[in-house]
Each structure stands twice: as structure tokens, then as C-alpha cells.
Amino acid sequence: MRRPLPRSIFLTAVTVLTSFGCAGPLQAQEDATTEATEESESGVTPQAPQGRPLKLDISRRSLKNFLTDEVALIPYQDSDGEAKELRDTFMIGAVKSAHAAFWDPVSCRLLGALNLKDSTAPVKAPEEEGEEEPASPYTLLAAGAHPLNGSKGTFEKPKYFGFRIVSGKPEFLYTFGGLQIEEQVWLEDEGLVLKTRYTVKGSKSGYTLTFPANWKERCEASIGEWKKNQLTVPGDAEGELILTFHLDKRDTESPEEN
């Protein structure tokens, strides 16, 4: 198990971050994604064994704001209340992956996962009352406040410090009040599974994560206890928290909520 990152290294990560451009594959000094990028350019498709992480393509992009929830949009509103575009958002994908994930440093959270197979048709609101809304191409879409909001030790807003790449996976570093967080994001099973790993330092009594209900339906947690869509991780829990989101369509019913 990796030890939590010291605060001094959190500060160093900011310097590392500024050396990258706003678009194109990102590389770390030691653990890089060059291999995945070279295979993409040569047209060779890496075969991802089932249950194994993909060789990721990681880039930073400015995107039209695709969030729809009023609370999730608050960090991006200008003085007139209009939603600003997403700038320098991390896009995490892979060659022929079924999904791409988006993590944003403004709100320090995973914004969603886009179904690349169903992303060609724009989502339109129903024209008449009672008409069904078209299915969103976003398998996951952020709603509500930051997942750690309201947890013991959090106050004010999350503050981004930087990122690093560990074994080909991006790891995002930020603080939220008195908590120091390392959040790692990656894809598995040809992009049908999204995983996040949380290491939270600064809360001896544990912490809580709250997700939209449709995220919880797709989620499995390595540690902690669910109560509806809130996961409680006690302070004496052993190991890091790993969340597994199943992005494919699942026929099995969700387990009964406590």
C-alpha cells in the first residue's frame, strides 16, 4: 500500500503541471503514456485482457460545458450566472475504448463518463410535455456537490494542487478543507469499467462520499458501508478505497439499499 503524499510533494506537483500544454497526450518524467500514444499513431490497437487496466491516452482539453445539474454547475458560473466552458479538463480514454472519462481541476471531481459509441447524436430536451427525454450519452454525469462535501474535515472549496502519473494512471492531488486527497482514475475491460482510488489523509474519524443515485447503482466499493447513495469509510479501515463503476448495461438488479 502506497503511503499518502506529503504536503511538500503536493506543492511540487503544481510546478510539474505547468509544463504541460492544454491538449495532446500527457507524460510524466518516470511513468509515461508514450507507449499508448505511439500505438495510437501507428494504428496498432492494443488488446486489453479482460480485467486488466487499459493503456491510457490522457490529454487536457477545453470543452463546452456538458453539465446539467444546477449545483454541479456552480463552480463554473460567471458573474451573470452563465455556465463557462470547461478549460484544461482532463480527458482519460484509450484506443477503441467504449468510454472516456473527464476529471476537472476547477471543482476537483470526476465530471462523468462519455459513452463513445452513443455520443454522435446530441441530447435534446423533449419538445412537448410528457415526451420522454432522449438517453444521455453520458453514462455518468456529475450532479450535486463534490462527493466529499459535508464529510468531517471539509470546509470552503476543494483546491487543486496538481497531478502525477503512476504506472500509466493519472493521480489527481487536491485539498478540501483539512483533508488531503489523492484520487486516481483509470479504465479497464476495454473501457466498460471505470475505477477510482481514493486516499484521504487528515480525517482520523473517517470520511463519507455521496454520489448521484444512478452512480451508486453502478458502483462497488472495496471498503466502507453504504447507506442509500452515501458511502461511509471509517477511520480504522485498512487499505485504500477503490470504487468500481460498471459502465456497460447491466441486467442485474441493484442490491437492496440499507
matplotlib code that plots the C-alpha trace (Angstrom):
import matplotlib.pyplot as plt

x = [0.0, 1.4, 1.9, -0.2, 1.6, 3.4, 2.2, 5.5, 5.1, 1.6, 3.1, 5.8, 3.0, 1.8, 5.2, 5.0, 1.5, 2.5, 4.9, 2.1, 0.0, -3.7, -4.1, -2.3, -1.1, 0.4, 3.6, 5.3, 9.0, 9.2, 5.9, 4.7, 1.9, 4.3, 3.7, 0.0, 0.4, 2.8, 0.5, -2.4, -0.4, 0.8, -2.8, -2.0, -4.8, -3.6, -5.6, -6.7, -7.0, -10.3, -10.0, -6.7, -6.2, -6.0, -3.0, -4.5, -4.4, -4.5, -5.0, -6.2, -8.9, -11.2, -14.8, -18.3, -19.8, -21.9, -23.1, -26.9, -27.2, -27.6, -25.4, -22.7, -22.6, -22.0, -18.1, -18.3, -20.8, -19.7, -21.0, -24.2, -24.8, -24.0, -22.0, -18.5, -16.7, -14.6, -11.0, -8.0, -10.2, -8.5, -9.8, -9.0, -9.5, -7.8, -7.6, -11.0, -12.2, -16.0, -15.9, -13.9, -13.8, -13.5, -11.9, -11.9, -9.4, -11.8, -14.2, -11.7, -14.0, -14.9, -17.4, -18.6, -18.0, -19.0, -20.3, -18.3, -20.5, -23.6, -22.1, -22.9, -26.5, -26.9, -29.1, -32.3, -34.9, -38.4, -40.4, -43.8, -44.8, -44.9, -42.5, -39.6, -36.1, -33.6, -31.0, -27.9, -24.6, -23.0, -23.1, -22.1, -22.8, -21.9, -24.8, -24.9, -22.0, -18.5, -18.7, -16.7, -18.8, -20.1, -17.6, -15.8, -12.8, -14.2, -14.9, -14.7, -13.9, -11.6, -8.2, -6.3, -2.5, -1.6, -1.3, 1.2, 1.1, 1.7, 2.0, 0.3, -2.7, -3.4, -3.5, -5.0, -3.9, -6.1, -7.1, -10.6, -10.5, -8.3, -8.3, -5.5, -6.7, -5.1, -7.7, -6.6, -8.7, -8.4, -10.3, -10.5, -12.2, -12.0, -13.4, -16.5, -15.3, -14.1, -12.2, -11.2, -8.9, -9.2, -6.5, -7.8, -5.5, -6.4, -9.6, -8.9, -12.6, -13.1, -14.9, -18.0, -18.6, -22.0, -22.9, -25.9, -28.3, -27.6, -23.8, -24.4, -26.4, -23.3, -20.7, -18.9, -16.7, -13.7, -14.2, -16.9, -20.6, -23.4, -26.5, -28.6, -26.1, -23.7, -20.6, -19.0, -15.4, -14.3, -11.0, -9.8, -10.5, -7.5, -6.4, -7.3, -10.8, -11.3, -14.6, -15.6, -18.2, -19.7, -20.3, -21.8, -25.6, -26.3, -29.3, -28.9, -31.0, -29.3, -28.8, -31.3, -30.4, -29.9]
y = [0.0, 3.4, 6.0, 9.2, 12.0, 14.6, 18.2, 19.3, 17.0, 18.3, 21.7, 20.4, 18.9, 22.4, 23.1, 19.8, 20.6, 23.9, 22.2, 20.6, 22.1, 22.3, 19.4, 16.3, 13.3, 13.9, 12.3, 12.0, 12.1, 8.5, 6.8, 7.9, 7.1, 7.2, 3.6, 4.1, 7.2, 5.6, 2.6, 5.0, 6.9, 3.7, 2.4, -0.7, -1.5, -2.9, -5.9, -5.3, -8.6, -8.6, -7.3, -5.5, -1.7, -0.2, 1.7, 5.2, 8.2, 11.3, 14.8, 18.2, 19.9, 22.9, 21.7, 23.1, 22.7, 19.5, 19.5, 19.9, 19.9, 23.4, 22.6, 20.9, 23.9, 26.5, 26.4, 27.3, 30.2, 33.7, 36.9, 36.7, 33.1, 31.7, 28.5, 28.9, 26.4, 23.6, 24.7, 22.3, 19.4, 16.0, 13.5, 9.9, 7.3, 4.6, 3.2, 1.9, 2.3, 2.2, 5.2, 8.3, 9.9, 13.5, 14.9, 18.7, 20.7, 23.5, 21.5, 18.7, 15.9, 13.3, 15.0, 11.9, 9.2, 9.6, 6.6, 7.0, 4.6, 6.6, 10.2, 11.1, 12.3, 15.5, 15.3, 17.4, 18.3, 17.0, 19.4, 18.6, 17.9, 14.2, 13.4, 11.2, 12.7, 11.0, 8.9, 10.8, 9.7, 10.3, 7.0, 9.0, 12.7, 14.8, 16.1, 17.8, 18.9, 17.4, 13.8, 14.6, 17.7, 17.5, 14.9, 15.6, 18.0, 19.6, 23.3, 26.0, 24.7, 22.0, 23.3, 21.7, 21.1, 19.1, 15.6, 12.8, 9.7, 6.4, 3.2, 4.9, 6.1, 9.8, 10.6, 14.0, 15.8, 18.4, 19.5, 20.0, 21.9, 19.9, 16.8, 15.9, 13.7, 11.6, 10.5, 8.1, 7.4, 4.6, 2.4, -1.4, -4.1, -2.2, 0.9, -0.8, -0.4, 2.8, 2.7, 5.4, 5.1, 7.5, 8.1, 10.6, 12.0, 14.3, 12.6, 10.2, 9.5, 8.5, 10.2, 10.0, 10.1, 10.9, 10.1, 10.6, 7.7, 6.4, 6.4, 4.3, 1.7, 1.1, 1.2, -1.3, -0.2, -2.1, -0.8, 1.1, 0.8, 2.2, 3.9, 4.7, 6.6, 7.6, 5.6, 5.8, 4.8, 4.5, 5.9, 2.4, 0.9, -0.9, -0.2, 2.4, 2.9, 1.7, 2.3, 0.2, 1.7, -0.7, 1.4, -1.3, -2.1, -4.4, -6.6, -7.5, -5.6, -3.3, -4.7, -3.5, -0.3, -0.1]
z = [0.0, -1.0, 1.8, 1.4, -0.3, 1.9, 1.6, 0.2, -2.8, -3.3, -3.8, -6.1, -8.3, -9.2, -10.9, -12.8, -14.0, -15.6, -18.0, -20.0, -22.8, -22.9, -25.4, -26.5, -24.6, -21.2, -19.9, -16.5, -16.1, -15.0, -15.6, -19.0, -21.5, -24.5, -25.3, -25.6, -27.7, -30.1, -30.7, -31.4, -34.0, -35.7, -36.0, -33.8, -31.4, -28.1, -27.0, -23.4, -21.4, -19.6, -16.0, -16.8, -17.0, -20.4, -21.8, -21.4, -23.6, -21.3, -22.6, -21.4, -23.4, -23.3, -23.8, -24.0, -20.5, -20.6, -17.0, -16.5, -12.7, -11.1, -8.1, -10.1, -12.3, -9.5, -9.7, -13.4, -13.3, -14.3, -12.7, -14.7, -13.7, -17.1, -17.3, -18.5, -20.7, -19.2, -19.5, -19.3, -18.3, -18.2, -20.7, -20.0, -22.7, -24.7, -28.2, -29.1, -25.5, -25.1, -22.8, -22.0, -18.5, -17.6, -14.4, -13.8, -11.7, -11.1, -9.0, -8.3, -9.2, -11.8, -14.1, -15.9, -18.4, -22.0, -24.0, -27.2, -29.1, -28.4, -28.4, -32.0, -31.5, -29.4, -26.4, -26.9, -24.4, -25.1, -27.2, -25.7, -22.1, -21.4, -24.1, -23.0, -22.8, -25.2, -23.4, -22.4, -24.0, -20.5, -18.6, -15.5, -15.2, -12.1, -10.0, -6.7, -4.6, -4.6, -3.3, -0.2, 0.6, 4.2, 5.3, 8.5, 7.9, 4.8, 4.5, 1.9, -1.6, -2.9, -4.0, -6.8, -6.4, -9.5, -10.8, -11.4, -13.5, -11.6, -13.6, -16.5, -14.5, -13.7, -10.0, -9.0, -5.9, -4.0, -0.6, 0.7, 4.0, 6.3, 4.1, 1.6, -1.2, -3.9, -6.5, -9.2, -12.3, -14.9, -17.3, -17.5, -19.7, -23.0, -21.3, -19.8, -16.3, -14.7, -11.4, -9.0, -6.0, -3.1, -0.4, 2.1, 4.8, 7.6, 9.0, 11.8, 12.2, 8.6, 5.8, 3.6, -0.2, -1.6, -5.2, -7.5, -7.2, -10.7, -10.0, -6.8, -8.9, -11.0, -8.1, -6.0, -3.1, -1.8, 1.8, 3.7, 4.2, 2.0, 3.3, 0.2, -2.0, 0.7, 1.5, 4.9, 5.3, 9.0, 10.2, 11.2, 7.7, 6.3, 2.8, 0.2, -1.1, -4.7, -6.4, -9.5, -11.8, -14.3, -17.4, -19.5, -19.4, -16.5, -16.3, -12.7, -10.1, -7.7, -4.2, -1.7, 0.0, 3.7]

ax = plt.figure().add_subplot(projection="3d")
ax.plot(x, y, z, "-o")
ax.set_aspect("equal")
plt.show()
